[in-house]
Amino acid sequence: MTQAALDETTRQRLAAEVDRLVAMDIDRRTARRIVWDDYQDELAASQIATPAPLADTPVPEPPTLEPEPAPVASSRQRFFTADPPFFTPERLARNRAALEQIKKLVRRM
């Protein structure tokens, strides 16, 4: 990752997102990579500039259109939605308990 000068608010927001992913049993290094890539994508999208119109050409008024549907989330963005987390602590505990039962059954064979 490249070192970039981030303001404290952005740094705290990114750290909170990393902590949220780590709480969902994602490796901290992977979580940092996901958050950083997502942040870079957001920066790139915000820095796309529209070309300036030529001085001789009159600028037409934009047509009034209905709002566009929300874009499909990329694989990285699915972690940052407002939906409740898929891997809740209760669900992880149930899955681990079920896995232990399966391991016991396999050991008996």
N, C-alpha and C positions, 0 to 999 in steps of 0.2 A: 504494500500500500504506500502510496506517496504521502508525504507529510504536507498537509494543506493547512493554512491558517483558518481555523473555524472559530466562530464566535461561541461564547459559553452556552448560549441557549441551544444552538445546533448540536454542540458537543453533548449536552445533557440529553437531548432528544434521541440522538443516535445511541448513546449509552443505555437509555431506557429500553430502546428497541432490542438491543443486544441482550440485555438482562431478561426481557420477555421471551426471547427465543431460547436462551439458556434454561429458563424455567420449564420450557417444553422439551427438555432433554436433547437439545441440539448442542453439539460441541461449540465451545466459545469461539474457537478460531473460525469455524464454518459460519457461525452466527455473525461474527464481525465482517466476514467477507460478503455475506448476503446483504447486511445493512449498508456496507460501504458501496457495493455495486448498485443498490437501489438508490442511494443518495447521489451517486454519479449520474445515473439515468435521469433523476429529477433535475439535476443541474443542467444536463445536456438539453432536456426538453424545455427548460425555462430560458435557455440562451439562444434558442433558434429565433433569428430575426427575420422579419418579412422585408423583402426588398422595397426600397423607396420608389414611389411612382415618378415617372419622368415629369419635368416641369411643364412641358407642353400639353401633356395628356390630362384631361379633366378627371378627377377622382370620382367614380360612381359611388353612390350610396350603397352600402351592403344591404342585400335583401333580408327581410325579417324571416327567419326560419325557426322551426321548432327546435328545441334543444336536441343535440345528438345523444344517442344512447351511450351509456357508460362503456368505455373500452374494456375488453377482456383482460383480466389481470394476468400478468406473467407469473411464472413459477415463483419468483422471488416475492412478488407483491401479495401472494395469497397469505403470507405470514402477517401482513400488516393490516388486514381488514378488521372491521369492527365486530365480526362474528366471534362468538365465544371460542376459546381455544379448543382444538380437537383433542389434544392430550391433556385432560384435566388430571389432577392428582388422584382423584377417585378412580378414574378409568385406568390410569397406569397401575394403581394398586391391584385392581381386579385382574388386569392382564398379567401382572407378575405372579399373582396367586394361581391363576390358571396355568401358567407356564411351569410353576413348581409342581403342580399336580401331574402335568404331562411328563415332567422329568422323572418323578417318582414311578409312574407307570412304566416308563421305558427302562428304568433301572431294574425293575422286577422281572423283565422279560429275559 
